[in-house]
Amino acid sequence: MDWVTLGLISAVVLGLYDLGKKHAVRDNAVLPVLFWAQVVAASIWLPWVILSHVRPDWIPLNFLRVESIDALGHVRLFAKSALVGTSWVFAYFALKHLPISLVAPIRATSPVWTLFGAFFLLGERFNGLQWTGIAVTLGGFYLLSLAGRKEGIRFHKNRWVLFIIVATLLGAVSSLYDKYLLNTLGYQAQTVQSWFALYLVVFFFPFFWGWKRRWWPRGEFEWRWSIPFVGIALLIADFAYFRALEIEGVLIGVLSCLRRGSVLVSFGGGLWLFKEKNGLQKLPALLTILLGIIVLVAAKDS
């Protein structure tokens, strides 16, 4: 399977993952949804982690064989899980209270914040086309804020908008950290993905236990089919993405743009499945954001 097909699969499944999250947390307690979805994902990786240590010769495919890492490696991968887990807590609470047709475009601006992180933290500098892409994307973000006002959602006053912005910024930091783990330190993709899944369970467990013991006022939990779907869908989306990255000749900029296409699935699904209001009024903002991302990709590959 070629890398373009894998990129499209990752984008579609990632969009379905976003829709599954919305279904799972809608009028439902967020913390147990996070915990049980991740238990499902971790349970899929756990057998391969164990086999990799006790009987690696039983594993038929190299991309399922998890390398051994030292104590420092475990600290690094737990840090990734804590970073992403914190981002997810903010994102899931925002998704519970906001339309997905608003959340999805904000999340799509993540590459811009990743670039800003590279600018300030890694010393990277932008060319004129990259600055244009950033300006277009931020312009789309502004258009989205205008569309949100028609639903009574003011970006500078609504705490759930603040939550999704924080989640997006943390996601951008996570992307930079992924680059550090995979490209600088040289960890294998399956090692990062497997231990990331396992350590997320560890990270979420205290929150889940606190919810269960009623340490704070909290909502009630209802089990839904979308909870395991969320865990499995993210594994599939990431698995396809990492496999695409390993194919010779892959264009990372084009692949990243394909993956961002997931916003079209989640945006359209939000209008169709959840009957969200004013969705079409947000479409110009969404298309502007996607245009900005395409310009960024073109600038990176030029």
C-alpha positions in Angstrom: 0.0 0.0 0.0 1.5 3.4 -1.0 1.9 6.3 1.4 -0.8 8.5 -0.1 -3.4 5.8 0.5 -2.1 5.3 4.0 -2.3 9.0 4.6 -5.9 9.1 3.3 -6.8 6.2 5.6 -5.3 8.0 8.5 -7.2 11.2 7.8 -10.6 9.4 7.4 -10.2 7.4 10.5 -9.0 10.4 12.5 -12.1 12.3 11.4 -14.2 9.3 12.5 -12.3 9.3 15.8 -13.3 12.9 16.4 -16.9 12.1 15.8 -16.7 9.1 18.1 -15.3 11.4 20.8 -18.2 13.8 20.4 -20.7 10.9 20.7 -18.9 9.4 23.7 -18.8 12.6 25.8 -22.1 14.2 24.8 -24.1 14.4 28.1 -21.6 12.0 29.6 -18.9 12.1 32.2 -15.5 12.9 30.5 -12.9 11.3 32.8 -14.2 7.7 32.6 -14.6 8.0 28.9 -11.0 9.0 28.6 -9.9 6.2 30.9 -11.8 3.3 29.3 -11.1 4.3 25.8 -7.4 4.2 26.6 -7.7 0.9 28.4 -9.0 -0.6 25.1 -6.1 0.9 23.1 -3.5 -0.3 25.7 -4.9 -3.8 25.8 -4.2 -4.1 22.1 -0.6 -3.2 22.4 0.1 -5.0 25.7 0.5 -8.5 24.2 3.0 -7.3 21.7 5.0 -5.4 24.4 5.2 -8.6 26.5 6.0 -10.9 23.5 8.8 -8.5 22.4 10.5 -9.1 25.8 9.9 -12.8 26.3 9.5 -14.3 22.9 10.4 -11.8 20.1 10.8 -14.6 17.6 7.0 -15.2 17.8 6.2 -11.8 16.4 5.8 -12.2 12.6 6.1 -8.5 11.7 8.8 -6.1 12.6 6.5 -3.1 13.1 4.9 -5.0 16.0 8.2 -5.7 17.7 8.8 -3.2 20.5 12.4 -2.4 21.3 13.8 -2.5 24.9 14.4 0.9 26.5 16.2 2.0 29.6 14.7 3.8 32.6 15.3 7.3 31.1 13.5 6.1 28.0 10.4 5.2 30.1 10.5 8.6 31.7 10.6 10.3 28.3 7.7 8.3 27.0 5.7 8.8 30.2 6.3 12.5 29.7 4.8 12.3 26.3 1.7 10.5 27.7 1.3 13.1 30.4 1.6 15.9 27.8 -1.0 14.3 25.4 -3.2 13.2 28.3 -3.4 16.8 29.6 -4.2 18.0 26.1 -7.0 15.4 25.8 -8.6 16.4 29.2 -8.9 19.9 27.9 -10.1 18.8 24.5 -12.7 16.3 25.7 -14.3 18.8 28.1 -14.4 21.4 25.3 -15.9 18.9 22.9 -18.6 18.0 25.4 -19.7 21.7 25.6 -19.0 23.0 22.1 -20.2 22.1 18.6 -17.7 19.8 16.7 -18.1 22.2 13.7 -16.4 24.8 15.9 -13.9 22.5 17.7 -12.6 20.7 14.5 -11.4 23.9 12.7 -9.7 25.2 15.9 -7.8 21.9 16.2 -6.9 22.1 12.6 -4.7 25.2 13.3 -2.3 23.0 15.2 0.5 23.1 12.5 0.6 26.9 12.9 1.3 26.6 16.6 3.9 23.8 15.9 5.7 26.2 13.6 5.7 28.9 16.3 7.1 26.4 18.7 9.8 25.6 16.2 10.5 29.3 15.8 10.9 30.1 19.5 12.2 26.8 20.9 14.3 25.3 18.0 15.5 28.5 16.4 13.8 27.8 13.0 13.1 30.7 10.7 10.2 31.2 8.3 10.3 32.3 4.6 7.7 34.7 3.1 5.4 31.9 1.9 5.4 30.4 5.4 4.4 33.7 7.0 1.7 34.0 4.4 0.3 30.5 5.4 0.4 31.5 9.0 -1.5 34.8 8.3 -4.1 33.0 6.2 -4.6 30.3 8.9 -5.0 33.0 11.6 -7.4 34.8 9.4 -9.5 31.7 9.2 -9.4 31.5 13.0 -10.7 35.0 13.2 -13.6 34.2 10.7 -14.4 31.2 12.9 -14.7 33.5 16.0 -17.1 35.7 14.1 -19.2 32.6 13.2 -19.1 31.5 16.8 -20.7 34.7 17.9 -23.8 33.9 16.1 -24.3 31.0 18.4 -23.6 33.1 21.5 -20.0 31.8 21.8 -17.5 34.6 22.3 -13.9 33.3 22.1 -12.4 35.6 24.6 -15.1 34.9 27.3 -16.0 31.3 26.8 -14.0 28.9 28.9 -14.6 25.9 26.7 -13.1 27.8 23.8 -10.1 28.5 26.0 -10.0 24.8 26.8 -9.8 23.8 23.1 -7.2 26.4 22.4 -5.0 25.1 25.3 -5.6 21.6 24.1 -4.4 22.6 20.6 -1.3 24.4 21.9 -0.4 21.3 24.0 -0.9 19.2 20.9 1.5 21.4 19.0 4.1 20.9 21.8 3.5 17.2 21.6 4.3 17.3 17.8 7.6 18.9 18.5 8.3 16.3 21.2 7.4 13.5 18.8 10.0 14.9 16.4 12.6 14.9 19.2 11.8 11.3 20.2 11.7 9.9 16.7 14.2 12.0 14.8 16.7 13.1 17.4 16.7 10.3 19.9 15.9 7.6 17.3 13.1 5.7 19.0 11.1 3.4 16.8 7.5 4.3 16.0 6.0 1.2 17.5 8.0 1.7 20.7 6.6 5.3 21.1 3.1 4.3 20.2 2.9 1.2 22.4 4.3 2.7 25.6 2.4 5.9 24.9 -0.8 3.9 25.0 0.1 2.0 28.1 1.3 5.1 30.1 -1.8 7.0 29.2 -3.7 4.4 31.3 -1.4 5.1 34.2 -1.8 8.9 33.7 -5.6 8.8 33.5 -6.1 6.3 36.4 -5.8 8.8 39.3 -8.4 11.1 37.6 -10.7 8.1 37.0 -10.3 7.0 40.6 -11.0 10.5 41.9 -14.2 10.6 39.7 -15.2 7.2 40.9 -14.7 8.1 44.6 -16.6 11.4 44.1 -13.7 13.5 45.3 -15.4 16.4 43.4 -18.9 17.1 42.0 -19.2 15.2 38.8 -21.5 13.9 36.1 -22.8 10.4 35.7 -21.2 7.9 33.3 -23.0 5.9 30.7 -21.2 3.2 28.7 -21.5 3.6 24.9 -20.2 1.7 21.9 -18.3 4.8 20.9 -15.9 4.5 23.9 -14.0 1.5 22.6 -14.4 2.8 19.1 -12.4 6.0 20.1 -9.5 3.9 21.4 -9.4 1.6 18.4 -9.8 4.4 15.8 -6.9 6.4 17.2 -4.6 3.3 17.1 -5.6 2.7 13.4 -5.1 6.4 12.4 -1.7 6.6 14.1 -0.6 3.2 12.8 -1.4 4.1 9.2 0.4 7.5 9.7 3.6 5.9 11.1 3.6 3.2 8.4 3.3 5.9 5.7 6.3 7.7 7.3 8.5 4.6 6.8 7.9 4.3 3.1 10.7 5.4 0.9 10.0 8.6 -1.0 7.2 9.9 1.3 6.7 13.6 1.2 6.1 14.5 4.8 4.5 17.9 4.0 2.0 16.4 1.6 1.3 13.6 4.1 0.7 16.1 6.9 -1.7 18.0 4.7 -3.6 14.8 3.9 -3.9 14.0 7.6 -5.3 17.4 8.3 -8.1 16.5 5.9 -9.6 14.7 8.8 -11.3 18.0 9.7 -13.5 17.7 6.7 -14.8 14.3 8.0 -15.4 15.6 11.5 -16.9 18.9 10.3 -19.3 17.3 7.9 -20.2 14.5 10.3 -21.0 17.0 13.0 -23.5 18.7 10.7 -25.1 15.4 9.6 -25.0 13.3 12.7 -25.4 15.9 15.5 -27.6 18.4 13.5 -25.4 21.3 14.6 -26.7 24.8 13.8 -24.9 27.4 11.7 -22.5 24.8 10.4 -22.4 26.2 6.9 -21.7 29.6 8.2 -18.4 28.2 9.6 -17.5 26.6 6.2 -15.6 29.7 4.9 -13.5 29.8 8.0 -12.7 26.1 7.8 -11.7 26.4 4.1 -9.5 29.4 4.9 -7.8 27.4 7.6 -7.2 24.5 5.3 -5.9 26.9 2.6 -3.4 28.3 5.1 -2.2 24.8 6.0 -1.8 24.0 2.3 0.3 27.1 1.8 2.5 26.1 4.8 3.0 22.7 3.3 3.9 24.2 -0.1 6.4 26.5 1.6 8.0 23.6 3.5 8.4 21.4 0.4 9.4 24.2 -2.0 
